[in-house]
Amino acid sequence: MFQRIQTIFLVLAAAAMLIASSTPLATFNYNYSEEVVFESMGIYLNGTLNDSTWGLFAISIGSSVLALITIFLYKKRMLQIRLSIFNLVLMIGFYLFFGFIFYKVYSVEELLFNKIGVGLIMPLIAIILTILAIRRIGSDEALVQSLNRLRG
């Protein structure tokens, strides 16, 4: 279980989503003077909580837990693949929900982009790692099926 490469991919994907839930996603300037920090737990305007974005936090924690649960289903490879695909959907949903909140809360014309945070890059890394894990789980399943054909 822990010696397989897909386990390492899934652990790294879970860690990336945990990092996404705890670090700033992006920093903007609002009306050229006020600093807006977008995190998964909320949007902070000049250091004070302006809007709560607990949904992003829930998606990132849920994705991380799902990746860790998937590791322990090593005897059920098809279920591992299905849960990993669902996890991919959650991670893409993270970006879609981020965009929805971003456009809903502030008018884009008044925001001046400052920098992208580490938290916004980590789900992309987790998506790539999950795709690599799916490929390796699929190759293990193909190997087992080919050995079953040889046995009888």
Backbone as a printed PyTorch tensor [residue, N CA C, xyz], in Angstrom:
tensor([[[  0.8190,  -1.1870,   0.0000],
         [  0.0000,   0.0000,   0.0000],
         [  0.8690,   1.2600,   0.0000]],

        [[  1.7590,   1.4080,   0.9770],
         [  2.5420,   2.6330,   1.0670],
         [  3.7780,   2.6230,   0.1760]],

        [[  4.1060,   1.4880,  -0.4180],
         [  5.2730,   1.4310,  -1.2770],
         [  4.9450,   1.7230,  -2.7290]],

        [[  3.6760,   1.9250,  -3.0510],
         [  3.2650,   2.2090,  -4.4070],
         [  3.4470,   3.6960,  -4.7130]],

        [[  3.7570,   4.0110,  -5.9650],
         [  4.0070,   5.4010,  -6.3580],
         [  2.7160,   6.2140,  -6.3180]],

        [[  1.5570,   5.5550,  -6.5930],
         [  0.3080,   6.3050,  -6.5560],
         [ -0.0250,   6.7570,  -5.1370]],

        [[  0.4470,   6.0360,  -4.1390],
         [  0.2470,   6.4670,  -2.7540],
         [  0.9960,   7.7650,  -2.4960]],

        [[  2.1930,   7.8570,  -3.0130],
         [  2.9740,   9.0920,  -2.8600],
         [  2.2830,  10.2400,  -3.5820]],

        [[  1.7660,   9.9790,  -4.7810],
         [  1.0500,  11.0170,  -5.5210],
         [ -0.1700,  11.5010,  -4.7520]],

        [[ -0.9210,  10.5660,  -4.1630],
         [ -2.1310,  10.9470,  -3.4380],
         [ -1.8080,  11.6740,  -2.1300]],

        [[ -0.7430,  11.2680,  -1.4570],
         [ -0.3390,  11.9810,  -0.2300],
         [  0.0980,  13.4080,  -0.5650]],

        [[  0.8450,  13.5590,  -1.6510],
         [  1.2740,  14.9020,  -2.0590],
         [  0.0870,  15.7570,  -2.5040]],

        [[ -0.9020,  15.1490,  -3.1520],
         [ -2.1020,  15.8780,  -3.5490],
         [ -2.8770,  16.3320,  -2.3130]],

        [[ -2.9720,  15.4640,  -1.3080],
         [ -3.6520,  15.8380,  -0.0680],
         [ -2.9090,  16.9760,   0.6360]],

        [[ -1.5910,  16.9030,   0.6450],
         [ -0.7950,  17.9690,   1.2650],
         [ -0.9520,  19.2860,   0.5100]],

        [[ -1.0160,  19.2090,  -0.8150],
         [ -1.1920,  20.4250,  -1.6110],
         [ -2.5380,  21.0790,  -1.3180]],

        [[ -3.5750,  20.2820,  -1.1520],
         [ -4.8830,  20.8610,  -0.8450],
         [ -4.9250,  21.4180,   0.5820]],

        [[ -4.1760,  20.8120,   1.5050],
         [ -4.0850,  21.3880,   2.8470],
         [ -3.3590,  22.7280,   2.8250]],

        [[ -2.3340,  22.8230,   2.0070],
         [ -1.6210,  24.0910,   1.8600],
         [ -2.5350,  25.1400,   1.2470]],

        [[ -3.3620,  24.7170,   0.2910],
         [ -4.3070,  25.6520,  -0.3420],
         [ -5.3300,  26.1700,   0.6550]],

        [[ -5.6630,  25.3560,   1.6500],
         [ -6.6600,  25.7940,   2.6240],
         [ -6.0840,  26.7080,   3.6940]],

        [[ -4.7700,  26.7700,   3.8120],
         [ -4.1850,  27.5430,   4.9020],
         [ -3.3320,  28.7300,   4.4620]],

        [[ -3.1140,  28.9140,   3.1820],
         [ -2.2980,  30.0340,   2.7130],
         [ -3.1420,  30.9950,   1.8800]],

        [[ -2.6860,  32.2280,   1.7170],
         [ -3.4400,  33.1870,   0.9000],
         [ -3.5250,  32.7490,  -0.5650]],

        [[ -4.6950,  32.9770,  -1.1620],
         [ -4.8970,  32.6190,  -2.5570],
         [ -4.4250,  33.7300,  -3.4860]],

        [[ -4.7770,  34.9610,  -3.1550],
         [ -4.3850,  36.0940,  -3.9990],
         [ -4.4480,  37.3750,  -3.1770]],

        [[ -3.7370,  38.3820,  -3.6510],
         [ -3.7380,  39.7030,  -3.0160],
         [ -4.0570,  40.7380,  -4.0860]],

        [[ -4.9570,  41.6530,  -3.7390],
         [ -5.3890,  42.7010,  -4.6570],
         [ -5.3680,  44.0410,  -3.9450]],

        [[ -5.3780,  45.0960,  -4.7090],
         [ -5.5870,  46.4320,  -4.1760],
         [ -6.9560,  46.9030,  -4.6310]],

        [[ -7.7350,  47.4330,  -3.7070],
         [ -9.0890,  47.8870,  -3.9810],
         [ -9.1050,  49.4120,  -3.9160]],

        [[ -9.5420,  50.0370,  -4.9670],
         [ -9.5550,  51.5060,  -5.0740],
         [ -8.1680,  52.1030,  -4.8850]],

        [[ -7.1300,  51.3930,  -5.3050],
         [ -5.7260,  51.8280,  -5.2800],
         [ -5.1620,  52.0840,  -3.8830]],

        [[ -5.9410,  51.8530,  -2.8210],
         [ -5.4050,  52.1420,  -1.4990],
         [ -5.6160,  51.0020,  -0.5080]],

        [[ -6.7000,  50.2890,  -0.6090],
         [ -7.0150,  49.2470,   0.3600],
         [ -6.5270,  47.8910,  -0.1510]],

        [[ -5.9000,  47.1220,   0.7400],
         [ -5.3860,  45.8190,   0.3630],
         [ -6.4310,  44.7460,   0.6590]],

        [[ -6.6870,  43.8910,  -0.3290],
         [ -7.6330,  42.7910,  -0.1990],
         [ -6.8470,  41.4940,  -0.2880]],

        [[ -6.9190,  40.6680,   0.7710],
         [ -6.2620,  39.3660,   0.7880],
         [ -7.3580,  38.3050,   0.7160]],

        [[ -7.2710,  37.4890,  -0.3130],
         [ -8.2640,  36.4390,  -0.5410],
         [ -7.6970,  35.1290,  -0.0150]],

        [[ -8.3070,  34.5770,   1.0310],
         [ -7.9150,  33.2900,   1.5890],
         [ -9.0840,  32.3300,   1.4870]],

        [[ -8.8450,  31.0620,   1.7710],
         [ -9.9290,  30.0980,   1.6610],
         [-10.9350,  30.2340,   2.8090]],

        [[-10.5630,  30.8740,   3.8910],
         [-11.4850,  31.0880,   5.0110],
         [-12.1900,  32.4290,   4.9510]],

        [[-11.7060,  33.3500,   4.1550],
         [-12.3710,  34.6400,   4.0800],
         [-11.6090,  35.6400,   3.2360]],

        [[-12.2830,  36.7650,   2.9990],
         [-11.6710,  37.8690,   2.2690],
         [-11.4020,  38.9680,   3.2890]],

        [[-10.1390,  39.3470,   3.3830],
         [ -9.7250,  40.3260,   4.3730],
         [ -9.4310,  41.6540,   3.6940]],

        [[-10.0970,  42.6970,   4.1510],
         [ -9.9010,  44.0470,   3.6400],
         [ -9.1540,  44.8330,   4.7040]],

        [[ -7.9080,  45.1960,   4.4120],
         [ -7.0180,  45.8950,   5.3530],
         [ -6.8690,  45.1480,   6.6750]],

        [[ -6.7920,  43.8270,   6.6100],
         [ -6.5520,  43.0230,   7.7980],
         [ -7.7900,  42.6070,   8.5610]],

        [[ -8.9510,  43.1110,   8.2290],
         [-10.1760,  42.7190,   8.9220],
         [-11.0220,  41.8630,   7.9910]],

        [[-11.7150,  40.8970,   8.5720],
         [-12.5420,  39.9810,   7.7900],
         [-13.7140,  40.7390,   7.1860]],

        [[-13.7950,  40.7110,   5.8630],
         [-14.8600,  41.4210,   5.1550],
         [-15.9650,  40.4550,   4.7400]],

        [[-15.5950,  39.3330,   4.1640],
         [-16.5500,  38.3250,   3.7200],
         [-16.0140,  36.9430,   4.0620]],

        [[-16.9210,  36.0460,   4.4220],
         [-16.5380,  34.6840,   4.7430],
         [-16.6400,  33.8110,   3.4930]],

        [[-15.6220,  33.0140,   3.2560],
         [-15.6100,  32.0930,   2.1210],
         [-15.3460,  30.6780,   2.6280]],

        [[-16.1390,  30.2320,   3.5800],
         [-15.9210,  28.9300,   4.2010],
         [-16.1060,  27.7940,   3.2030]],

        [[-16.8210,  28.0250,   2.1060],
         [-17.0230,  26.9860,   1.1000],
         [-15.7180,  26.5390,   0.4630]],

        [[-14.8340,  27.4830,   0.1970],
         [-13.5180,  27.1350,  -0.3560],
         [-12.7270,  26.2850,   0.6250]],

        [[-12.8160,  26.6480,   1.8930],
         [-12.1240,  25.8730,   2.9310],
         [-12.6880,  24.4560,   2.9950]],

        [[-14.0130,  24.3290,   2.9290],
         [-14.6440,  23.0090,   2.9920],
         [-14.2710,  22.1550,   1.7820]],

        [[-14.2290,  22.7690,   0.6110],
         [-13.8580,  22.0200,  -0.5960],
         [-12.4140,  21.5360,  -0.5040]],

        [[-11.5080,  22.3990,  -0.0490],
         [-10.0970,  21.9990,   0.0180],
         [ -9.8500,  20.9400,   1.0860]],

        [[-10.4910,  21.0630,   2.2380],
         [-10.3260,  20.0460,   3.2860],
         [-10.9770,  18.7340,   2.8400]],

        [[-12.1600,  18.8140,   2.2320],
         [-12.8270,  17.6090,   1.7450],
         [-12.0170,  16.8820,   0.6920]],

        [[-11.4000,  17.6380,  -0.1910],
         [-10.5580,  17.0500,  -1.2230],
         [ -9.3390,  16.3700,  -0.6080]],

        [[ -8.7660,  16.9980,   0.3910],
         [ -7.5990,  16.4280,   1.0590],
         [ -7.9630,  15.1260,   1.7820]],

        [[ -9.0850,  15.1300,   2.4840],
         [ -9.5200,  13.9260,   3.2010],
         [ -9.8650,  12.8130,   2.2180]],

        [[-10.5070,  13.1600,   1.1170],
         [-10.8540,  12.1560,   0.1110],
         [ -9.6020,  11.5170,  -0.4920]],

        [[ -8.5710,  12.2980,  -0.7190],
         [ -7.3180,  11.7400,  -1.2390],
         [ -6.6910,  10.7700,  -0.2350]],

        [[ -6.7720,  11.1050,   1.0470],
         [ -6.2160,  10.2170,   2.0730],
         [ -7.0450,   8.9470,   2.2270]],

        [[ -8.3710,   9.0560,   2.1040],
         [ -9.2220,   7.8710,   2.1740],
         [ -8.9470,   6.9490,   0.9920]],

        [[ -8.7240,   7.5380,  -0.1650],
         [ -8.4860,   6.7630,  -1.3810],
         [ -7.2410,   5.8820,  -1.2510]],

        [[ -6.2670,   6.3240,  -0.5060],
         [ -5.0330,   5.5490,  -0.3310],
         [ -5.3260,   4.1940,   0.2960]],

        [[ -6.2340,   4.1570,   1.2600],
         [ -6.4720,   2.9330,   2.0160],
         [ -7.4310,   1.9670,   1.3140]],

        [[ -7.8780,   2.3090,   0.1340],
         [ -8.7280,   1.4080,  -0.6490],
         [ -7.9100,   0.7070,  -1.7240]],

        [[ -6.6960,   0.2950,  -1.3780],
         [ -5.7660,  -0.2410,  -2.3620],
         [ -6.2050,  -1.5860,  -2.9300]],

        [[ -7.0920,  -2.3060,  -2.2570],
         [ -7.5650,  -3.5830,  -2.7920],
         [ -8.7220,  -3.3980,  -3.7730]],

        [[ -9.3210,  -2.2270,  -3.7690],
         [-10.4470,  -1.9220,  -4.6670],
         [-10.0120,  -0.8210,  -5.6280]],

        [[ -9.2700,  -1.2160,  -6.6390],
         [ -8.6510,  -0.2470,  -7.5370],
         [ -9.6600,   0.5500,  -8.3630]],

        [[-10.7460,  -0.0740,  -8.7820],
         [-11.7460,   0.6670,  -9.5610],
         [-12.4360,   1.7320,  -8.6990]],

        [[-12.6660,   1.4060,  -7.4340],
         [-13.2260,   2.4090,  -6.5210],
         [-12.2230,   3.5330,  -6.2850]],

        [[-10.9420,   3.1920,  -6.2230],
         [ -9.9000,   4.2160,  -6.0990],
         [ -9.9340,   5.1710,  -7.2850]],

        [[-10.0870,   4.6200,  -8.4720],
         [-10.1220,   5.4630,  -9.6690],
         [-11.3440,   6.3610,  -9.6420]],

        [[-12.5020,   5.8090,  -9.2680],
         [-13.7320,   6.6150,  -9.2280],
         [-13.6350,   7.7310,  -8.1920]],

        [[-13.1080,   7.4120,  -7.0150],
         [-12.9670,   8.4490,  -5.9860],
         [-11.9450,   9.5050,  -6.4000]],

        [[-10.9090,   9.0990,  -7.1010],
         [ -9.9200,  10.0660,  -7.5730],
         [-10.5080,  10.9810,  -8.6380]],

        [[-11.3680,  10.4410,  -9.4980],
         [-12.0310,  11.2890, -10.4940],
         [-12.9790,  12.2620,  -9.8030]],

        [[-13.6970,  11.7980,  -8.7770],
         [-14.5520,  12.7020,  -8.0080],
         [-13.7140,  13.7810,  -7.3240]],

        [[-12.5360,  13.4080,  -6.8610],
         [-11.6340,  14.3780,  -6.2410],
         [-11.1790,  15.4240,  -7.2630]],

        [[-10.9420,  14.9870,  -8.5010],
         [-10.6030,  15.9430,  -9.5600],
         [-11.7310,  16.9510,  -9.7670]],

        [[-12.9660,  16.4570,  -9.7450],
         [-14.1150,  17.3460,  -9.9000],
         [-14.1680,  18.3520,  -8.7490]],

        [[-13.8640,  17.8920,  -7.5370],
         [-13.8290,  18.8080,  -6.3860],
         [-12.7630,  19.8840,  -6.5550]],

        [[-11.6020,  19.4950,  -7.0470],
         [-10.5190,  20.4650,  -7.2150],
         [-10.8370,  21.4750,  -8.3100]],

        [[-11.4610,  21.0290,  -9.3770],
         [-11.8840,  21.9710, -10.4150],
         [-12.9850,  22.8710,  -9.8770]],

        [[-13.8540,  22.2960,  -9.0460],
         [-14.8880,  23.0920,  -8.3900],
         [-14.3110,  24.1530,  -7.4690]],

        [[-13.1360,  23.8820,  -6.8890],
         [-12.4540,  24.8720,  -6.0680],
         [-12.1710,  26.1280,  -6.8850]],

        [[-11.6320,  25.9460,  -8.1030],
         [-11.3340,  27.0850,  -8.9650],
         [-12.6020,  27.7830,  -9.4420]],

        [[-13.6280,  27.0110,  -9.7700],
         [-14.8770,  27.6180, -10.2130],
         [-15.5280,  28.4280,  -9.0970]],

        [[-15.5100,  27.8960,  -7.8890],
         [-16.0860,  28.6140,  -6.7520],
         [-15.2610,  29.8520,  -6.4110]],

        [[-13.9480,  29.7560,  -6.5480],
         [-13.0860,  30.9220,  -6.3480],
         [-13.4620,  32.0320,  -7.3250]],

        [[-13.6180,  31.6790,  -8.5900],
         [-14.0030,  32.6760,  -9.5910],
         [-15.3740,  33.2580,  -9.3240]],

        [[-16.3050,  32.4180,  -8.8920],
         [-17.6520,  32.8970,  -8.5820],
         [-17.6230,  33.9050,  -7.4360]],

        [[-16.9160,  33.5630,  -6.3730],
         [-16.8310,  34.4760,  -5.2220],
         [-16.1070,  35.7520,  -5.6070]],

        [[-15.0610,  35.6120,  -6.3830],
         [-14.2650,  36.7650,  -6.7910],
         [-15.1100,  37.7720,  -7.5720]],

        [[-15.8950,  37.2890,  -8.5220],
         [-16.7120,  38.1880,  -9.3360],
         [-17.9780,  38.6500,  -8.6220]],

        [[-18.4290,  37.8900,  -7.6310],
         [-19.6440,  38.2550,  -6.9100],
         [-19.3830,  39.3480,  -5.8740]],

        [[-18.2830,  39.2510,  -5.1830],
         [-18.0270,  40.1370,  -4.0510],
         [-17.5440,  41.5180,  -4.4860]],

        [[-16.5900,  41.5720,  -5.3850],
         [-16.0040,  42.8510,  -5.7820],
         [-16.2020,  43.0790,  -7.2770]],

        [[-16.4290,  44.3140,  -7.6190],
         [-16.4670,  44.6170,  -9.0500],
         [-15.0350,  44.6020,  -9.5690]],

        [[-14.8300,  43.9080, -10.6480],
         [-13.4790,  43.6490, -11.1490],
         [-12.7990,  44.9290, -11.6290]],

        [[-13.5630,  45.9130, -12.0430],
         [-12.9640,  47.1480, -12.5500],
         [-12.2060,  47.9090, -11.4610]],

        [[-12.6320,  47.7330, -10.1920],
         [-12.0100,  48.4850,  -9.1070],
         [-10.8520,  47.7400,  -8.4480]],

        [[-10.6090,  46.4800,  -8.8490],
         [ -9.5210,  45.7050,  -8.2700],
         [ -8.2710,  45.8180,  -9.1160]],

        [[ -7.1510,  45.9830,  -8.4470],
         [ -5.8520,  46.0010,  -9.1040],
         [ -5.0710,  44.7930,  -8.5900]],

        [[ -4.7160,  43.9040,  -9.4940],
         [ -4.0320,  42.6710,  -9.1240],
         [ -2.6730,  42.9820,  -8.5220]],

        [[ -2.3710,  42.3290,  -7.3950],
         [ -1.0890,  42.5180,  -6.7400],
         [ -0.2050,  41.2780,  -6.9080]],

        [[ -0.6670,  40.1070,  -6.4170],
         [  0.1090,  38.8750,  -6.5900],
         [ -0.7670,  37.6490,  -6.3610]],

        [[ -0.3490,  36.5590,  -6.9890],
         [ -0.9970,  35.2630,  -6.7900],
         [ -0.3300,  34.5950,  -5.6030]],

        [[ -1.1450,  34.0530,  -4.7240],
         [ -0.6160,  33.3510,  -3.5670],
         [ -0.3250,  31.8920,  -3.8790]],

        [[  0.3760,  31.2450,  -2.9830],
         [  0.7210,  29.8380,  -3.1320],
         [ -0.5390,  28.9850,  -3.1310]],

        [[ -1.5480,  29.4080,  -2.3650],
         [ -2.7760,  28.6350,  -2.2420],
         [ -3.5500,  28.4940,  -3.5270]],

        [[ -3.3540,  29.3830,  -4.4730],
         [ -4.0670,  29.2980,  -5.7470],
         [ -3.3720,  28.3580,  -6.7280]],

        [[ -2.0960,  28.1050,  -6.5140],
         [ -1.3340,  27.2180,  -7.3920],
         [ -1.4270,  25.7630,  -6.9270]],

        [[ -1.6020,  25.5470,  -5.6360],
         [ -1.5900,  24.1960,  -5.0770],
         [ -2.6940,  23.2880,  -5.6120]],

        [[ -3.9360,  23.7480,  -5.8210],
         [ -4.9210,  22.8220,  -6.4030],
         [ -4.5440,  22.3510,  -7.8090]],

        [[ -3.8760,  23.1830,  -8.5810],
         [ -3.4170,  22.7600,  -9.9010],
         [ -2.3750,  21.6480,  -9.7760]],

        [[ -1.4740,  21.7900,  -8.8290],
         [ -0.4830,  20.7510,  -8.5790],
         [ -1.1650,  19.4760,  -8.1040]],

        [[ -2.1880,  19.6170,  -7.2460],
         [ -2.9330,  18.4560,  -6.7630],
         [ -3.6860,  17.7700,  -7.9000]],

        [[ -4.2050,  18.5420,  -8.8510],
         [ -4.8900,  17.9600, -10.0090],
         [ -3.9120,  17.1190, -10.8290]],

        [[ -2.7260,  17.6530, -11.0730],
         [ -1.7190,  16.9160, -11.8430],
         [ -1.3070,  15.6370, -11.1170]],

        [[ -1.1010,  15.7270,  -9.8060],
         [ -0.7060,  14.5470,  -9.0330],
         [ -1.8170,  13.5050,  -9.0040]],

        [[ -3.0540,  13.9290,  -8.9360],
         [ -4.1740,  12.9850,  -8.9310],
         [ -4.3110,  12.2950, -10.2850]],

        [[ -4.0990,  13.0250, -11.3580],
         [ -4.1300,  12.4040, -12.6910],
         [ -3.0220,  11.3600, -12.8200]],

        [[ -1.8390,  11.6780, -12.3000],
         [ -0.7510,  10.6950, -12.3300],
         [ -1.0960,   9.4640, -11.4950]],

        [[ -1.7520,   9.6640, -10.3450],
         [ -2.1620,   8.5350,  -9.4990],
         [ -3.1990,   7.6820, -10.2150]],

        [[ -4.1460,   8.3130, -10.9050],
         [ -5.1660,   7.5590, -11.6440],
         [ -4.5100,   6.6990, -12.7190]],

        [[ -3.5410,   7.2560, -13.4040],
         [ -2.8510,   6.4850, -14.4510],
         [ -2.1380,   5.2780, -13.8580]],

        [[ -1.4890,   5.4460, -12.7160],
         [ -0.7640,   4.3340, -12.0990],
         [ -1.7250,   3.2900, -11.5250]],

        [[ -2.8370,   3.7250, -10.9560],
         [ -3.8300,   2.7660, -10.4590],
         [ -4.4140,   1.9840, -11.6300]],

        [[ -4.6680,   2.6640, -12.7420],
         [ -5.1740,   1.9880, -13.9360],
         [ -4.1880,   0.9750, -14.4840]],

        [[ -2.9100,   1.3010, -14.4550],
         [ -1.9160,   0.3360, -14.9430],
         [ -1.8130,  -0.8640, -14.0040]],

        [[ -1.9690,  -0.6550, -12.6970],
         [ -1.9980,  -1.7830, -11.7640],
         [ -3.2000,  -2.6800, -12.0270]],

        [[ -4.3470,  -2.0720, -12.2820],
         [ -5.5540,  -2.8560, -12.5740],
         [ -5.3800,  -3.6470, -13.8700]],

        [[ -4.7790,  -3.0440, -14.8760],
         [ -4.5380,  -3.7610, -16.1340],
         [ -3.5800,  -4.9290, -15.9210]],

        [[ -2.5740,  -4.7570, -15.0830],
         [ -1.6410,  -5.8350, -14.7850],
         [ -2.3410,  -6.9880, -14.0780]],

        [[ -3.1690,  -6.6740, -13.1090],
         [ -3.8970,  -7.7140, -12.3870],
         [ -4.8410,  -8.4540, -13.3290]],

        [[ -5.5220,  -7.7300, -14.2110],
         [ -6.4300,  -8.3770, -15.1600],
         [ -5.6720,  -9.2810, -16.1320]],

        [[ -4.5070,  -8.8590, -16.5620],
         [ -3.7240,  -9.6970, -17.4890],
         [ -3.2240, -10.9650, -16.7820]],

        [[ -2.8600, -10.8280, -15.5140],
         [ -2.4290, -12.0200, -14.7540],
         [ -3.5970, -12.9560, -14.5000]],

        [[ -4.7910, -12.4190, -14.3120],
         [ -5.9630, -13.2730, -14.1280],
         [ -6.2880, -14.0430, -15.4090]],

        [[ -6.0560, -13.4420, -16.5590],
         [ -6.2780, -14.1570, -17.8240],
         [ -5.2860, -15.3040, -17.9890]],

        [[ -4.0500, -15.1050, -17.5290],
         [ -3.0410, -16.1640, -17.6430],
         [ -3.3440, -17.3400, -16.7030]],

        [[ -3.9340, -17.0500, -15.5520],
         [ -4.1980, -18.1030, -14.5680],
         [ -5.3310, -19.0160, -15.0040]],

        [[ -6.2820, -18.5230, -15.6720],
         [ -7.3600, -19.4500, -16.0030],
         [ -8.3890, -18.8320, -16.7540]]])
